[in-house]
Amino acid sequence: MTKIYIAGPMTGLPEFNYPAFNAAAAELRALGHEVFNPAENRVPACGSWAGYMRQALAQLLQCEAIYLLPGWIRSKGARLESRVATDLGLVRMFSPAEAERMARLAAAIAEAQAQGSRVAVVEGSPVFFSCEGDHEARCKSSNTQQCDECEGFGTVNDSQDDCPSCGGDGWIYTSDAGDAP
């Protein structure tokens, strides 16, 4: 029996997205897995986002896999959970809808790379991605920035201060001459 943690967006969604979490938990449990569902957690004494995340991370550390719901990439908490899971070598699992979205994204990126571009258009939105190779190769173009939230790279103009991939404001550095920081 595999221990699986469910991660996904909650904040700002109707019913905190609990129906999606609960449906995924029921499906995984029916397959015989032990599931850690943050939608089932008690309200922490402090009632804060940090309190919820402390509970969530404690559960995640007990698991062998993380199951990522659609929209996880736009969730600060789910991105943190995903990063911890990846760093710890947990298996990453995706809902069927998220797996389909990622397949479309991979195809669009492959097509853009074949054309020599670092910008793919997926479902009408531009997606910035890093080039293959070492850090220096990713930063050859001017005005390249890396986001510490999604770890994506993007070329931005002076009027843009949010990551074009995830919408976050976690730029690590700017490389005006292509130099590594």
C-alpha positions, 0 to 999 in steps of 0.5 A: 500500500502506497502512502500518497499526499494530495496537493492542489489549489485551495485558497480563493476557490469555492469550498476551498476546492475540497470536492476535488480533493475528496474525489481524488482521495476516494479514488485513490483509497478505492485503489488500496492506497493510504491517502493524506488529504489536507481537505480532511485536516482540522483547522490549526489553532492559529488559523493561518496559512502557515499553520495549515502548511505545517500540518500538510508538510508533516503529512507529506513527509510520511508519503512515498508519492504526491498526487497533483490536482489541476491548477497546482502550479498556480498554488503557492502551497501546492508548489511548495509541497511539489518542490519538497516532494521532488527534492525528497524523491517522491513519485509525482502523480497527476490527475488525468486532467492535469496529465492531459494539460501537461502533455499539451504543454510538452507538445507546444514546447517541443514545437517551439524549440524546433522553431528556435523559440523559448515561448510556446502558446498553450491554450491561447496563453504564452508559456516561457520555458528554459532551454536545455543545457547548463545554467549559462546556456539558459541565460544567454539572452538579455533580460532573462529572469528565473522565478523562485516559485515555479523555477521557470525562466522568462524574458521580460520587459521593464513593465512586467514584474510577474513571472510569465509562467506562474504569475508569481513575483518571485524573480531570483535574478535579472541577467542583462548581459547573460551572466550567471548571478 
